[in-house]
Amino acid sequence: MLITSDVALVDGVVREKLAVRVEDGAIVAAGARADLGRPGEPLLDLGRRAMLPGTVNAHNHSFQSLLRGFGDDLPFLEWRDKALYRFSPRLGTDGVYTGALFAFAEMALHGVTTVCDFFYLNDGGNDNARAVIRAARALGLRVVLARCFYDWDGAPALYRETVVQAHNNYVQLHNEFRGARDVLVCPAPHSLHGASEEMIRAGADAARKTGTRWHIHLAEEKYQVDDARAKYGTTPLRAIDQMGLVADDLVAVHGCWFDAGERALLAERGAKLAYNPNSNMFLGDGVTDIVDLVARGARVALGTDGGCSNSRVSVLDEMRACALLQKVAKTDGQAIDAETCFRMGTAWGGEVLGLPIGRLAVGQRADLVFVDLDDPSLWPEQSLAKNVVYSLSARAITDVFVEGEPVVRDRALVRVALAEVRERVRALTRDWRRE
């Protein structure tokens, strides 16, 4: 099939009448429609719309969308205890499925085609993780299931496993979905405070044996730096380095309190960062120095984080937040540009997750987002790349494709009715109350 529209955004450059040929879920040709057309070939022309690569949400906790509003405007530890730890043990497998269906449905409507769900409600097995994957498949999204390795005894029981349990459960889940184009399972030691050194080493080792990346929260808040110094005698990324684990398969999450030496270490080793600007602002965490990391050549992706530390699930929102937060932190309106932030939410997201996604190019998966050029948020048509990052409204997103298959058409979910999602959320949370 040939898919085309009036305009496309290719690596930040506007292309008129770009068409992509999709075969078996991949882009096998890209170029001018007049050059690619074949007699009798199916053609989908979306007309007055701009074609964008699908956006990549590099860090999320899907079940937390159910907690939106329950922990807002609280200090981090109070938010954790009054929202996260209070409600998450109530969910069960069906509740986990509802939370993922809710989060992923909203993401799809906002142009997210791939999401990395850092998932820790494992309850000693894999049924809950399978529920997350089932929800993504129901909607048609691609999911990276970052299965958590967690053994801090201060957390609820369903978060915790032994090192052996976490390793064996991860390997089982990874093997179950090995080779799937729409699912990738990777290990995710929770953090320096949520996982022991033995657990962190087990997660990194599991990643290397199964050929995946591994994810870990690091230096999100200042107290986590203090904790790392107390426990390991050094700062968070250096603590991971003391374990011999900082390499190109590491995806650090947040890094708000990385110092210049840690940023240099991350870049030199080829490690990656999943940056969550709105979540960091929401919780008052701090500001990751993305300008410095990019200048050093580090690969940075964008994530929304979970629903009780960021009430939105749009990577397009994260692009704007990234740009504005870096500019104000540097007191320099030219500190970073829209095109760089767009790459973080698309092509660089694919690189950080290790997947061929995020670009309109041959060999990439056919994940496409279309936006309405007649929406006023894209007027005047002076600079599409800058307008997409700085002014685009979610209402302009009309169509979303994953692997060349429709997920959203004419602003509506294709495979699951939004009313069904709403009723599931209402039924689950009917008796919940904010303290």
Buried (B, 14 or more C-beta within 10 A) or exposed (E): EBBBBBBBBBBBEBBEBBBBBBEEBBBEEBBEBEEBBEEEEEBBEBEEBBBBBBBBBBBBBBBBBBBBBBBBEBEBEEBBBBBBBBBBBEBBBEBBBBBBBBBBBBBBBBBBBBBBBBBBBBBBBBEBBBBBBBBBBBBBBBBBBBBBBBBBEEBBEBBBBEBEBBBEBBBEBBEBBEEEBBBBBBBBBBBBBBBBBEBBBBBBBBBBEBEBBBBBBBBBBEEBBEBBBEEBEBBBBBBBBEEEBBBEBBBBBBBBBBBEEBBBBBBEBBBBBBBBBBBBBBBEBBBBBBBBBBEBEBBBBBBBBBBBBBBBBBBBBBBBBBBBBBBEBBEEEEBBBBBBBBBBBBBBBBBBBBBBBBBBBEEBBBBBBBBBBEBEBBEEEEBBBBBBBBBBEBEBBBBBBBBBBBBBBEBEBBBBEEEEBEEBBEEBBEEBEEE
